[in-house]
Amino acid sequence: MAEVSLPIRLSVLVMVTIFLNNARALELATYQVVDLAYGVNLVDFGPIGTRGTVVLGWRENFNAHGFGVVTFYLTGPKGQTRGFQTDTMLGLVTVWDDVKNSKEELTVRTSGGADCVLHDFRLLISNQHKPSLLMLADRKMGETFVDEESVTFKTYTLKQNIQQMPGPPTYYFDLTEERTAKRKYCDVEKAFHEELGIGDYRNRPK
């Protein structure tokens, strides 16, 4: 069997990477970012018949490092009861990195400094009736808040615990993809825009 030269192998790898990036961009083009404001947001991000609520709060720190905390809720269709949850309860939608090993987060946190945001999220709703996505971006701290460091994107897909398996709630965001940005960034908002073509969920002061 003839041996493939290194330049050819590198070219193929580059082409595959470009193809995968383009495919991901096309997939995300069928989604839109949900606009959110600090407070209670009524958002239909769940299956038909459910009612969604996103609560975005702020934890003041009296310096440049206060942070936001967001929680997601889905209320089931009328007359539907799952476990102790009735159709009038706000069912917490949690974030799972590993369902089998119960790696669950109840909230998502946004934070950074005066110049750069290190951690943030995007909630995306499909215009083709696909499950909603939650995307998190996290930048390594480095020595200071203004360093350019690697950014990791995690994509979570909204899933339903149809079989009522002990552990996960009725609805939860399950980790389905993890990737590292092609270059280093100070601000993850810029990484969202340049790497994934995704806009912001709120108007930020310039």
Residue, then its C-alpha position, 0 to 999 in steps of 0.5 A: m500500500a502506497e504511503v500518503s505524504l505528510p502534505i497531502r494528509l495535512s491538506v485533507l485534514v484542513m479540508v475536513t476541518i473546513f467542511l465540518n466548520n461550514a456544516r456547523a455554521l449552516e446548522l446554526a443558521t437555522y437557529q436564532v438567539v433568544d433576546l433576554a433582559y435582566g429579570v423574568n423572561l417568558v420564552d417558548f424554548g420547549p416542546i409544543g404545549t410547554r411554557g418556558t421561563v428564563v430568569l436572569g439575575w445579577r449578583e453585585n460585587f461592588n467592583a468590576h467582577g459582579f456576575g450574572v446567574v441564569t436559570f431555565y424553567l419549563t412548565g408542562p402542558k395542562g393536566q400533565t403531572r410528572g412525579f411531584q411536578t404539576d402543570t402549575m409548577l416551574g420545572l427547573v431545566t438543568v445543565w448536564d455535562d454527564v448524565k450517567n455520572s450525574k454532573e449537573e449544574l442548576t444555574v449558568r453563570t456569566s462573569g468577567g471583568a470591566d474589559c472582557v467577559l470570560h463566561d457567557f451563554r446563548l439560548l438558541i431556538s430552531n426555526q425548523h422545530k428542532p430541539s433548542l440549544l444552550m451554548l456556553a463559552d468559557r475563557k481561561m483566566g490567565e494572569t489577568f482579566v485582559d489576557e487573550e486565552s483559549v475559549t471553549f464552546k460547549t453545546y447542550t441540546l434540550k432533552q426530555n426524560i420521557q422514561q422518567m429515569p431516576g436522576p435527570p429532571t423532566y427536561y434538561f440540557d445535555l452536552t452534545e458537543e465541545r470545541t475549542a476556538k481557532r484562536k485566543y480571545c480576551d472576550v467571549e462575546k467576540a469569540f461567539h461572533e467571530e467563531l460561530g457567527i452568533g449575536d448577543y442576547r441583550n444590548r450591552p453598554k459600549 
